[in-house]
């Protein structure tokens, strides 16, 4: 059997290849981190331990309207946040965590400083005074001795989702108003035709209370039987299939 002797040069080659691959992996990871951190879709704000902004990425510039030089080493994230919301957050956290929390930057990072995952909604205020809802994720940055050296706040613009929620609420309110209108008879059934919902309009028009009909009868039972039979016959001819007189003819 062929036995190969591993020489020192072989070990050097293996170590070199391993080192190169490790460096390539680090470069790729670094490039990925850089791409994420510098994305215009995320507001990435890093502060020192006192909360003073040290890094303000292009996403933060785009969302908030400030240049990095206007905020770095000058203000904290609390200065670009809705002051009333910051006060409310400080009060809520003081109750939740049973410790007094000062309104200001501390209220934005207190949980993260205690190692608690913290993602919250907050209104950011742009340089021009306009506002937008943001979802903010906060992480404490620590050194090798586990001491906090700063904080990273990553935010996304939540405007689109808020608008969608408002539209759904309005649509729901409109649907509810229509469904419960006394001017419309709204009747919902299960797959077999048995009435499950009988709105106030149906009660007014037909004289039944919802409890009189729900889970008891079908809409065919409150329809003219001769008209139901005639409709079944007409549909059978039109669609060239046999349709039974009754609820089937109505749907």
Buried (B, 14 or more C-beta within 10 A) or exposed (E): EEEEEEEEEEEEEEEEEEEEEEEEEEEEEEEEEEEBBEBEEBBBBBBBBEBBBBBBBBBBBBBBBBEBEBBBEEBBBBBBBBEEBBBEBBBEBBEEEEEEBEBBBBBBBBBBBEEEEBEBBBBBBEEEEEEBBBBBBBBBBEEEEEEBEBBBBBBBBBEEEEEEEEEEEEEEEEEEEEBEBEEBBBBEBEEEBBBEEBBBBBBEBBEBEBEEBBEEBBBBBBBEEEEBBEBBEEBBEEEEEEBEBBBBBBE
